[in-house]
């Protein structure tokens, strides 16, 4: 066991729709309201993708600025903006980081097949290559360094962790290293405790880390991370369900469960101020 647990809420994602889960927020106001619900339930970080009013992905800086304003009018939660996309120029994907300077910017650390498979229909959905070559990773890192934004190192497999080695050697990836270990995506590492232990053992010494489990695999991974001394991410981007058959009505419900698990397993939930200290964001 270790100190307080930092809980992140991934509010909306980019693929999930209201047809799948009616609680998915699209507009800046809705995202701001969900950020407040998540913070009230115990989240100290919110991870945010911008969406159009119809639910599509959105990259205009002015939309991210409106989201930032809506969140800040309700809570001082730590803001983490996404940069992940397919088929969008890197300059467009980082413009909101340069201009708005959120405390954290998500940075995908490697390429992979990315798909969703339906056993029932024997079909793939969202079947594509998620390309993140070193040239792009370095571009994002340098932009975040210039803006004073902490890179959140999103790793979908063990090789993505290893991709940090040359960047550390080059001096463009600097401590403290803040990792997100994303588990259970088809094309990435399976979402099991055994694989999580291996992931954590692979991290550079002194790294900060959180686990991100996809679907209902989220909850056993949350429990594992809590007992291993890590931090956790939950939210409607990653999982719709509080438990099998019970769909969440807000991000706050998922955060409430994570916070309850933290306390039940003998740790405390980090406040926003404590999280800034733990993550060295002050």
Secondary structure, 3 states (H helix, E strand, C coil): CCCCECEEEECCCCCCCCCCCCCCCCCHHHHHHHHHHHHHHCCCEEEECCECCCCCECCCHHHHHHHHHHHHCCCCCEEEECCCCCCCCHHHHHHHHHHHCCCEEEEECCCEEEEEEECCCCEEEEEEEECCCHHHHHHHHHHHHHHCCEEEEEECCHHHHHCHHHHHHHCCCCCCCEEEEEECCECCCCCCHHHHHHHHHHCCCCCEEEEEECCCHHHHHHHHHHHHCCEEEECCCCCCEEECCEECCCHHHHHHHHHHHHHHCCCCECCHHHHHHHCCCC
